[in-house]
Amino acid sequence: MTTRSSTVRAPVRLPAMPGEHEAATTYPAVELQRCELVDDRLVFADPHGFDRILAQGFFHLKMPDGLDTTPADSFAEHFHEIPRGDELDRFRGFRDTDVPGDYQGYFEREHDQWENFYIEMGNWHLLPDDVAAVGDRMTDIGIAVLRNVLEYVGILRSDWATVTSGLSAKRGHQMLAFNHFRPDKPVRGSKFHRDSGWVTVLRSVEPGLLALIEGELASINPTPGYFVVNFGSSIEVLTERMPRPVKANVHGVARTERGPQQPHRWSYVTFLDSDLAGDIYRYEHGEATVVQSVADFAVQEVSRTYDDNNTNL
């Protein structure tokens, strides 16, 4: 990796991450596009909806009928706890789970309230079956979004598997990430950052997410019955010289401020990335050009996501 890499996004200066009460009063919620998948096609009520999500980098996507997220919700709420001898123990004790592979397992962040449990699809057998099933549905949703976007912006179908390292064909890197925010830590909730991959599908049930949308810092509030979906740097790099570029917007989580008896903040996502053995591409004039290895890109982006430099975004 080199700091001169052409894939490094330009630095963005933002205010210090506020607490959740300040965020709620200072940064109004942005009105995001709402859409749904019908026969694996993105359908918008707004005729300009697709162009709007590419520019904003975030949108609300309706959850499919019949999807019960309760098991994954419970896992996100309890994975960091020690077993207590009750029915929730099947979701507890994962701080000590040995998960093979890079960037996986339990992480406690020095500079953030965040603590995470990351696990790639090949290791989902370590999860309760009903939790893994939610992850599988969220992955299918994210890959359907990816295919729709690649088609809409004009990437030749014959290039999809190459530029995504097989992700468009449900290979690549499919990660579930569970987040718990510790209100006892007097630090930011999470750093402002960009996701490194292609598509992120988020399940969250309360405000606190902030994002830079079309140059303005705003709140991204959850809508019941919808996932929040956003784009990552891989797709921004790929499309940045195309007529319809896709925006990977900076975002982060406000500091959670809770009393000792109040419930903590939690969330979870599926991160959809290229295989670590693949390459990052840029698309121009109908051709894909390699600009960096995924392995180097991952080191570059991960280091910027979790360090203590608020301007190195």
Buried (B, 14 or more C-beta within 10 A) or exposed (E): BEEEEEBBBEEBEBEEBBBBEBBBEEBEBBEBBBBBBEEEEBEBEEEEBBBBBBBBBBBBBBBEEEBEBEBBBBBBBBBBBEEEEEEBEBBBBBBEBEBEBEBBBBBEBEBBBBBBBBBBBEBBEBBBEBBBBBBBBBBBBBBBBBBBBBBBBEBBEEBBBBBBBBBBEEBBBBBBBBBBBBBEBEBBBBBBBBBBBBBBBBBBEEBBBBBBBEEEBBBBBBEEEBBBBBBBBBBBBBBBEBEEBBBBBBBBBBBBBBEEEEEBBBBBBBBBBBBBEBBBBBBEEEEBEEBBBBBBBBEBBBEBBBEEEBEBB
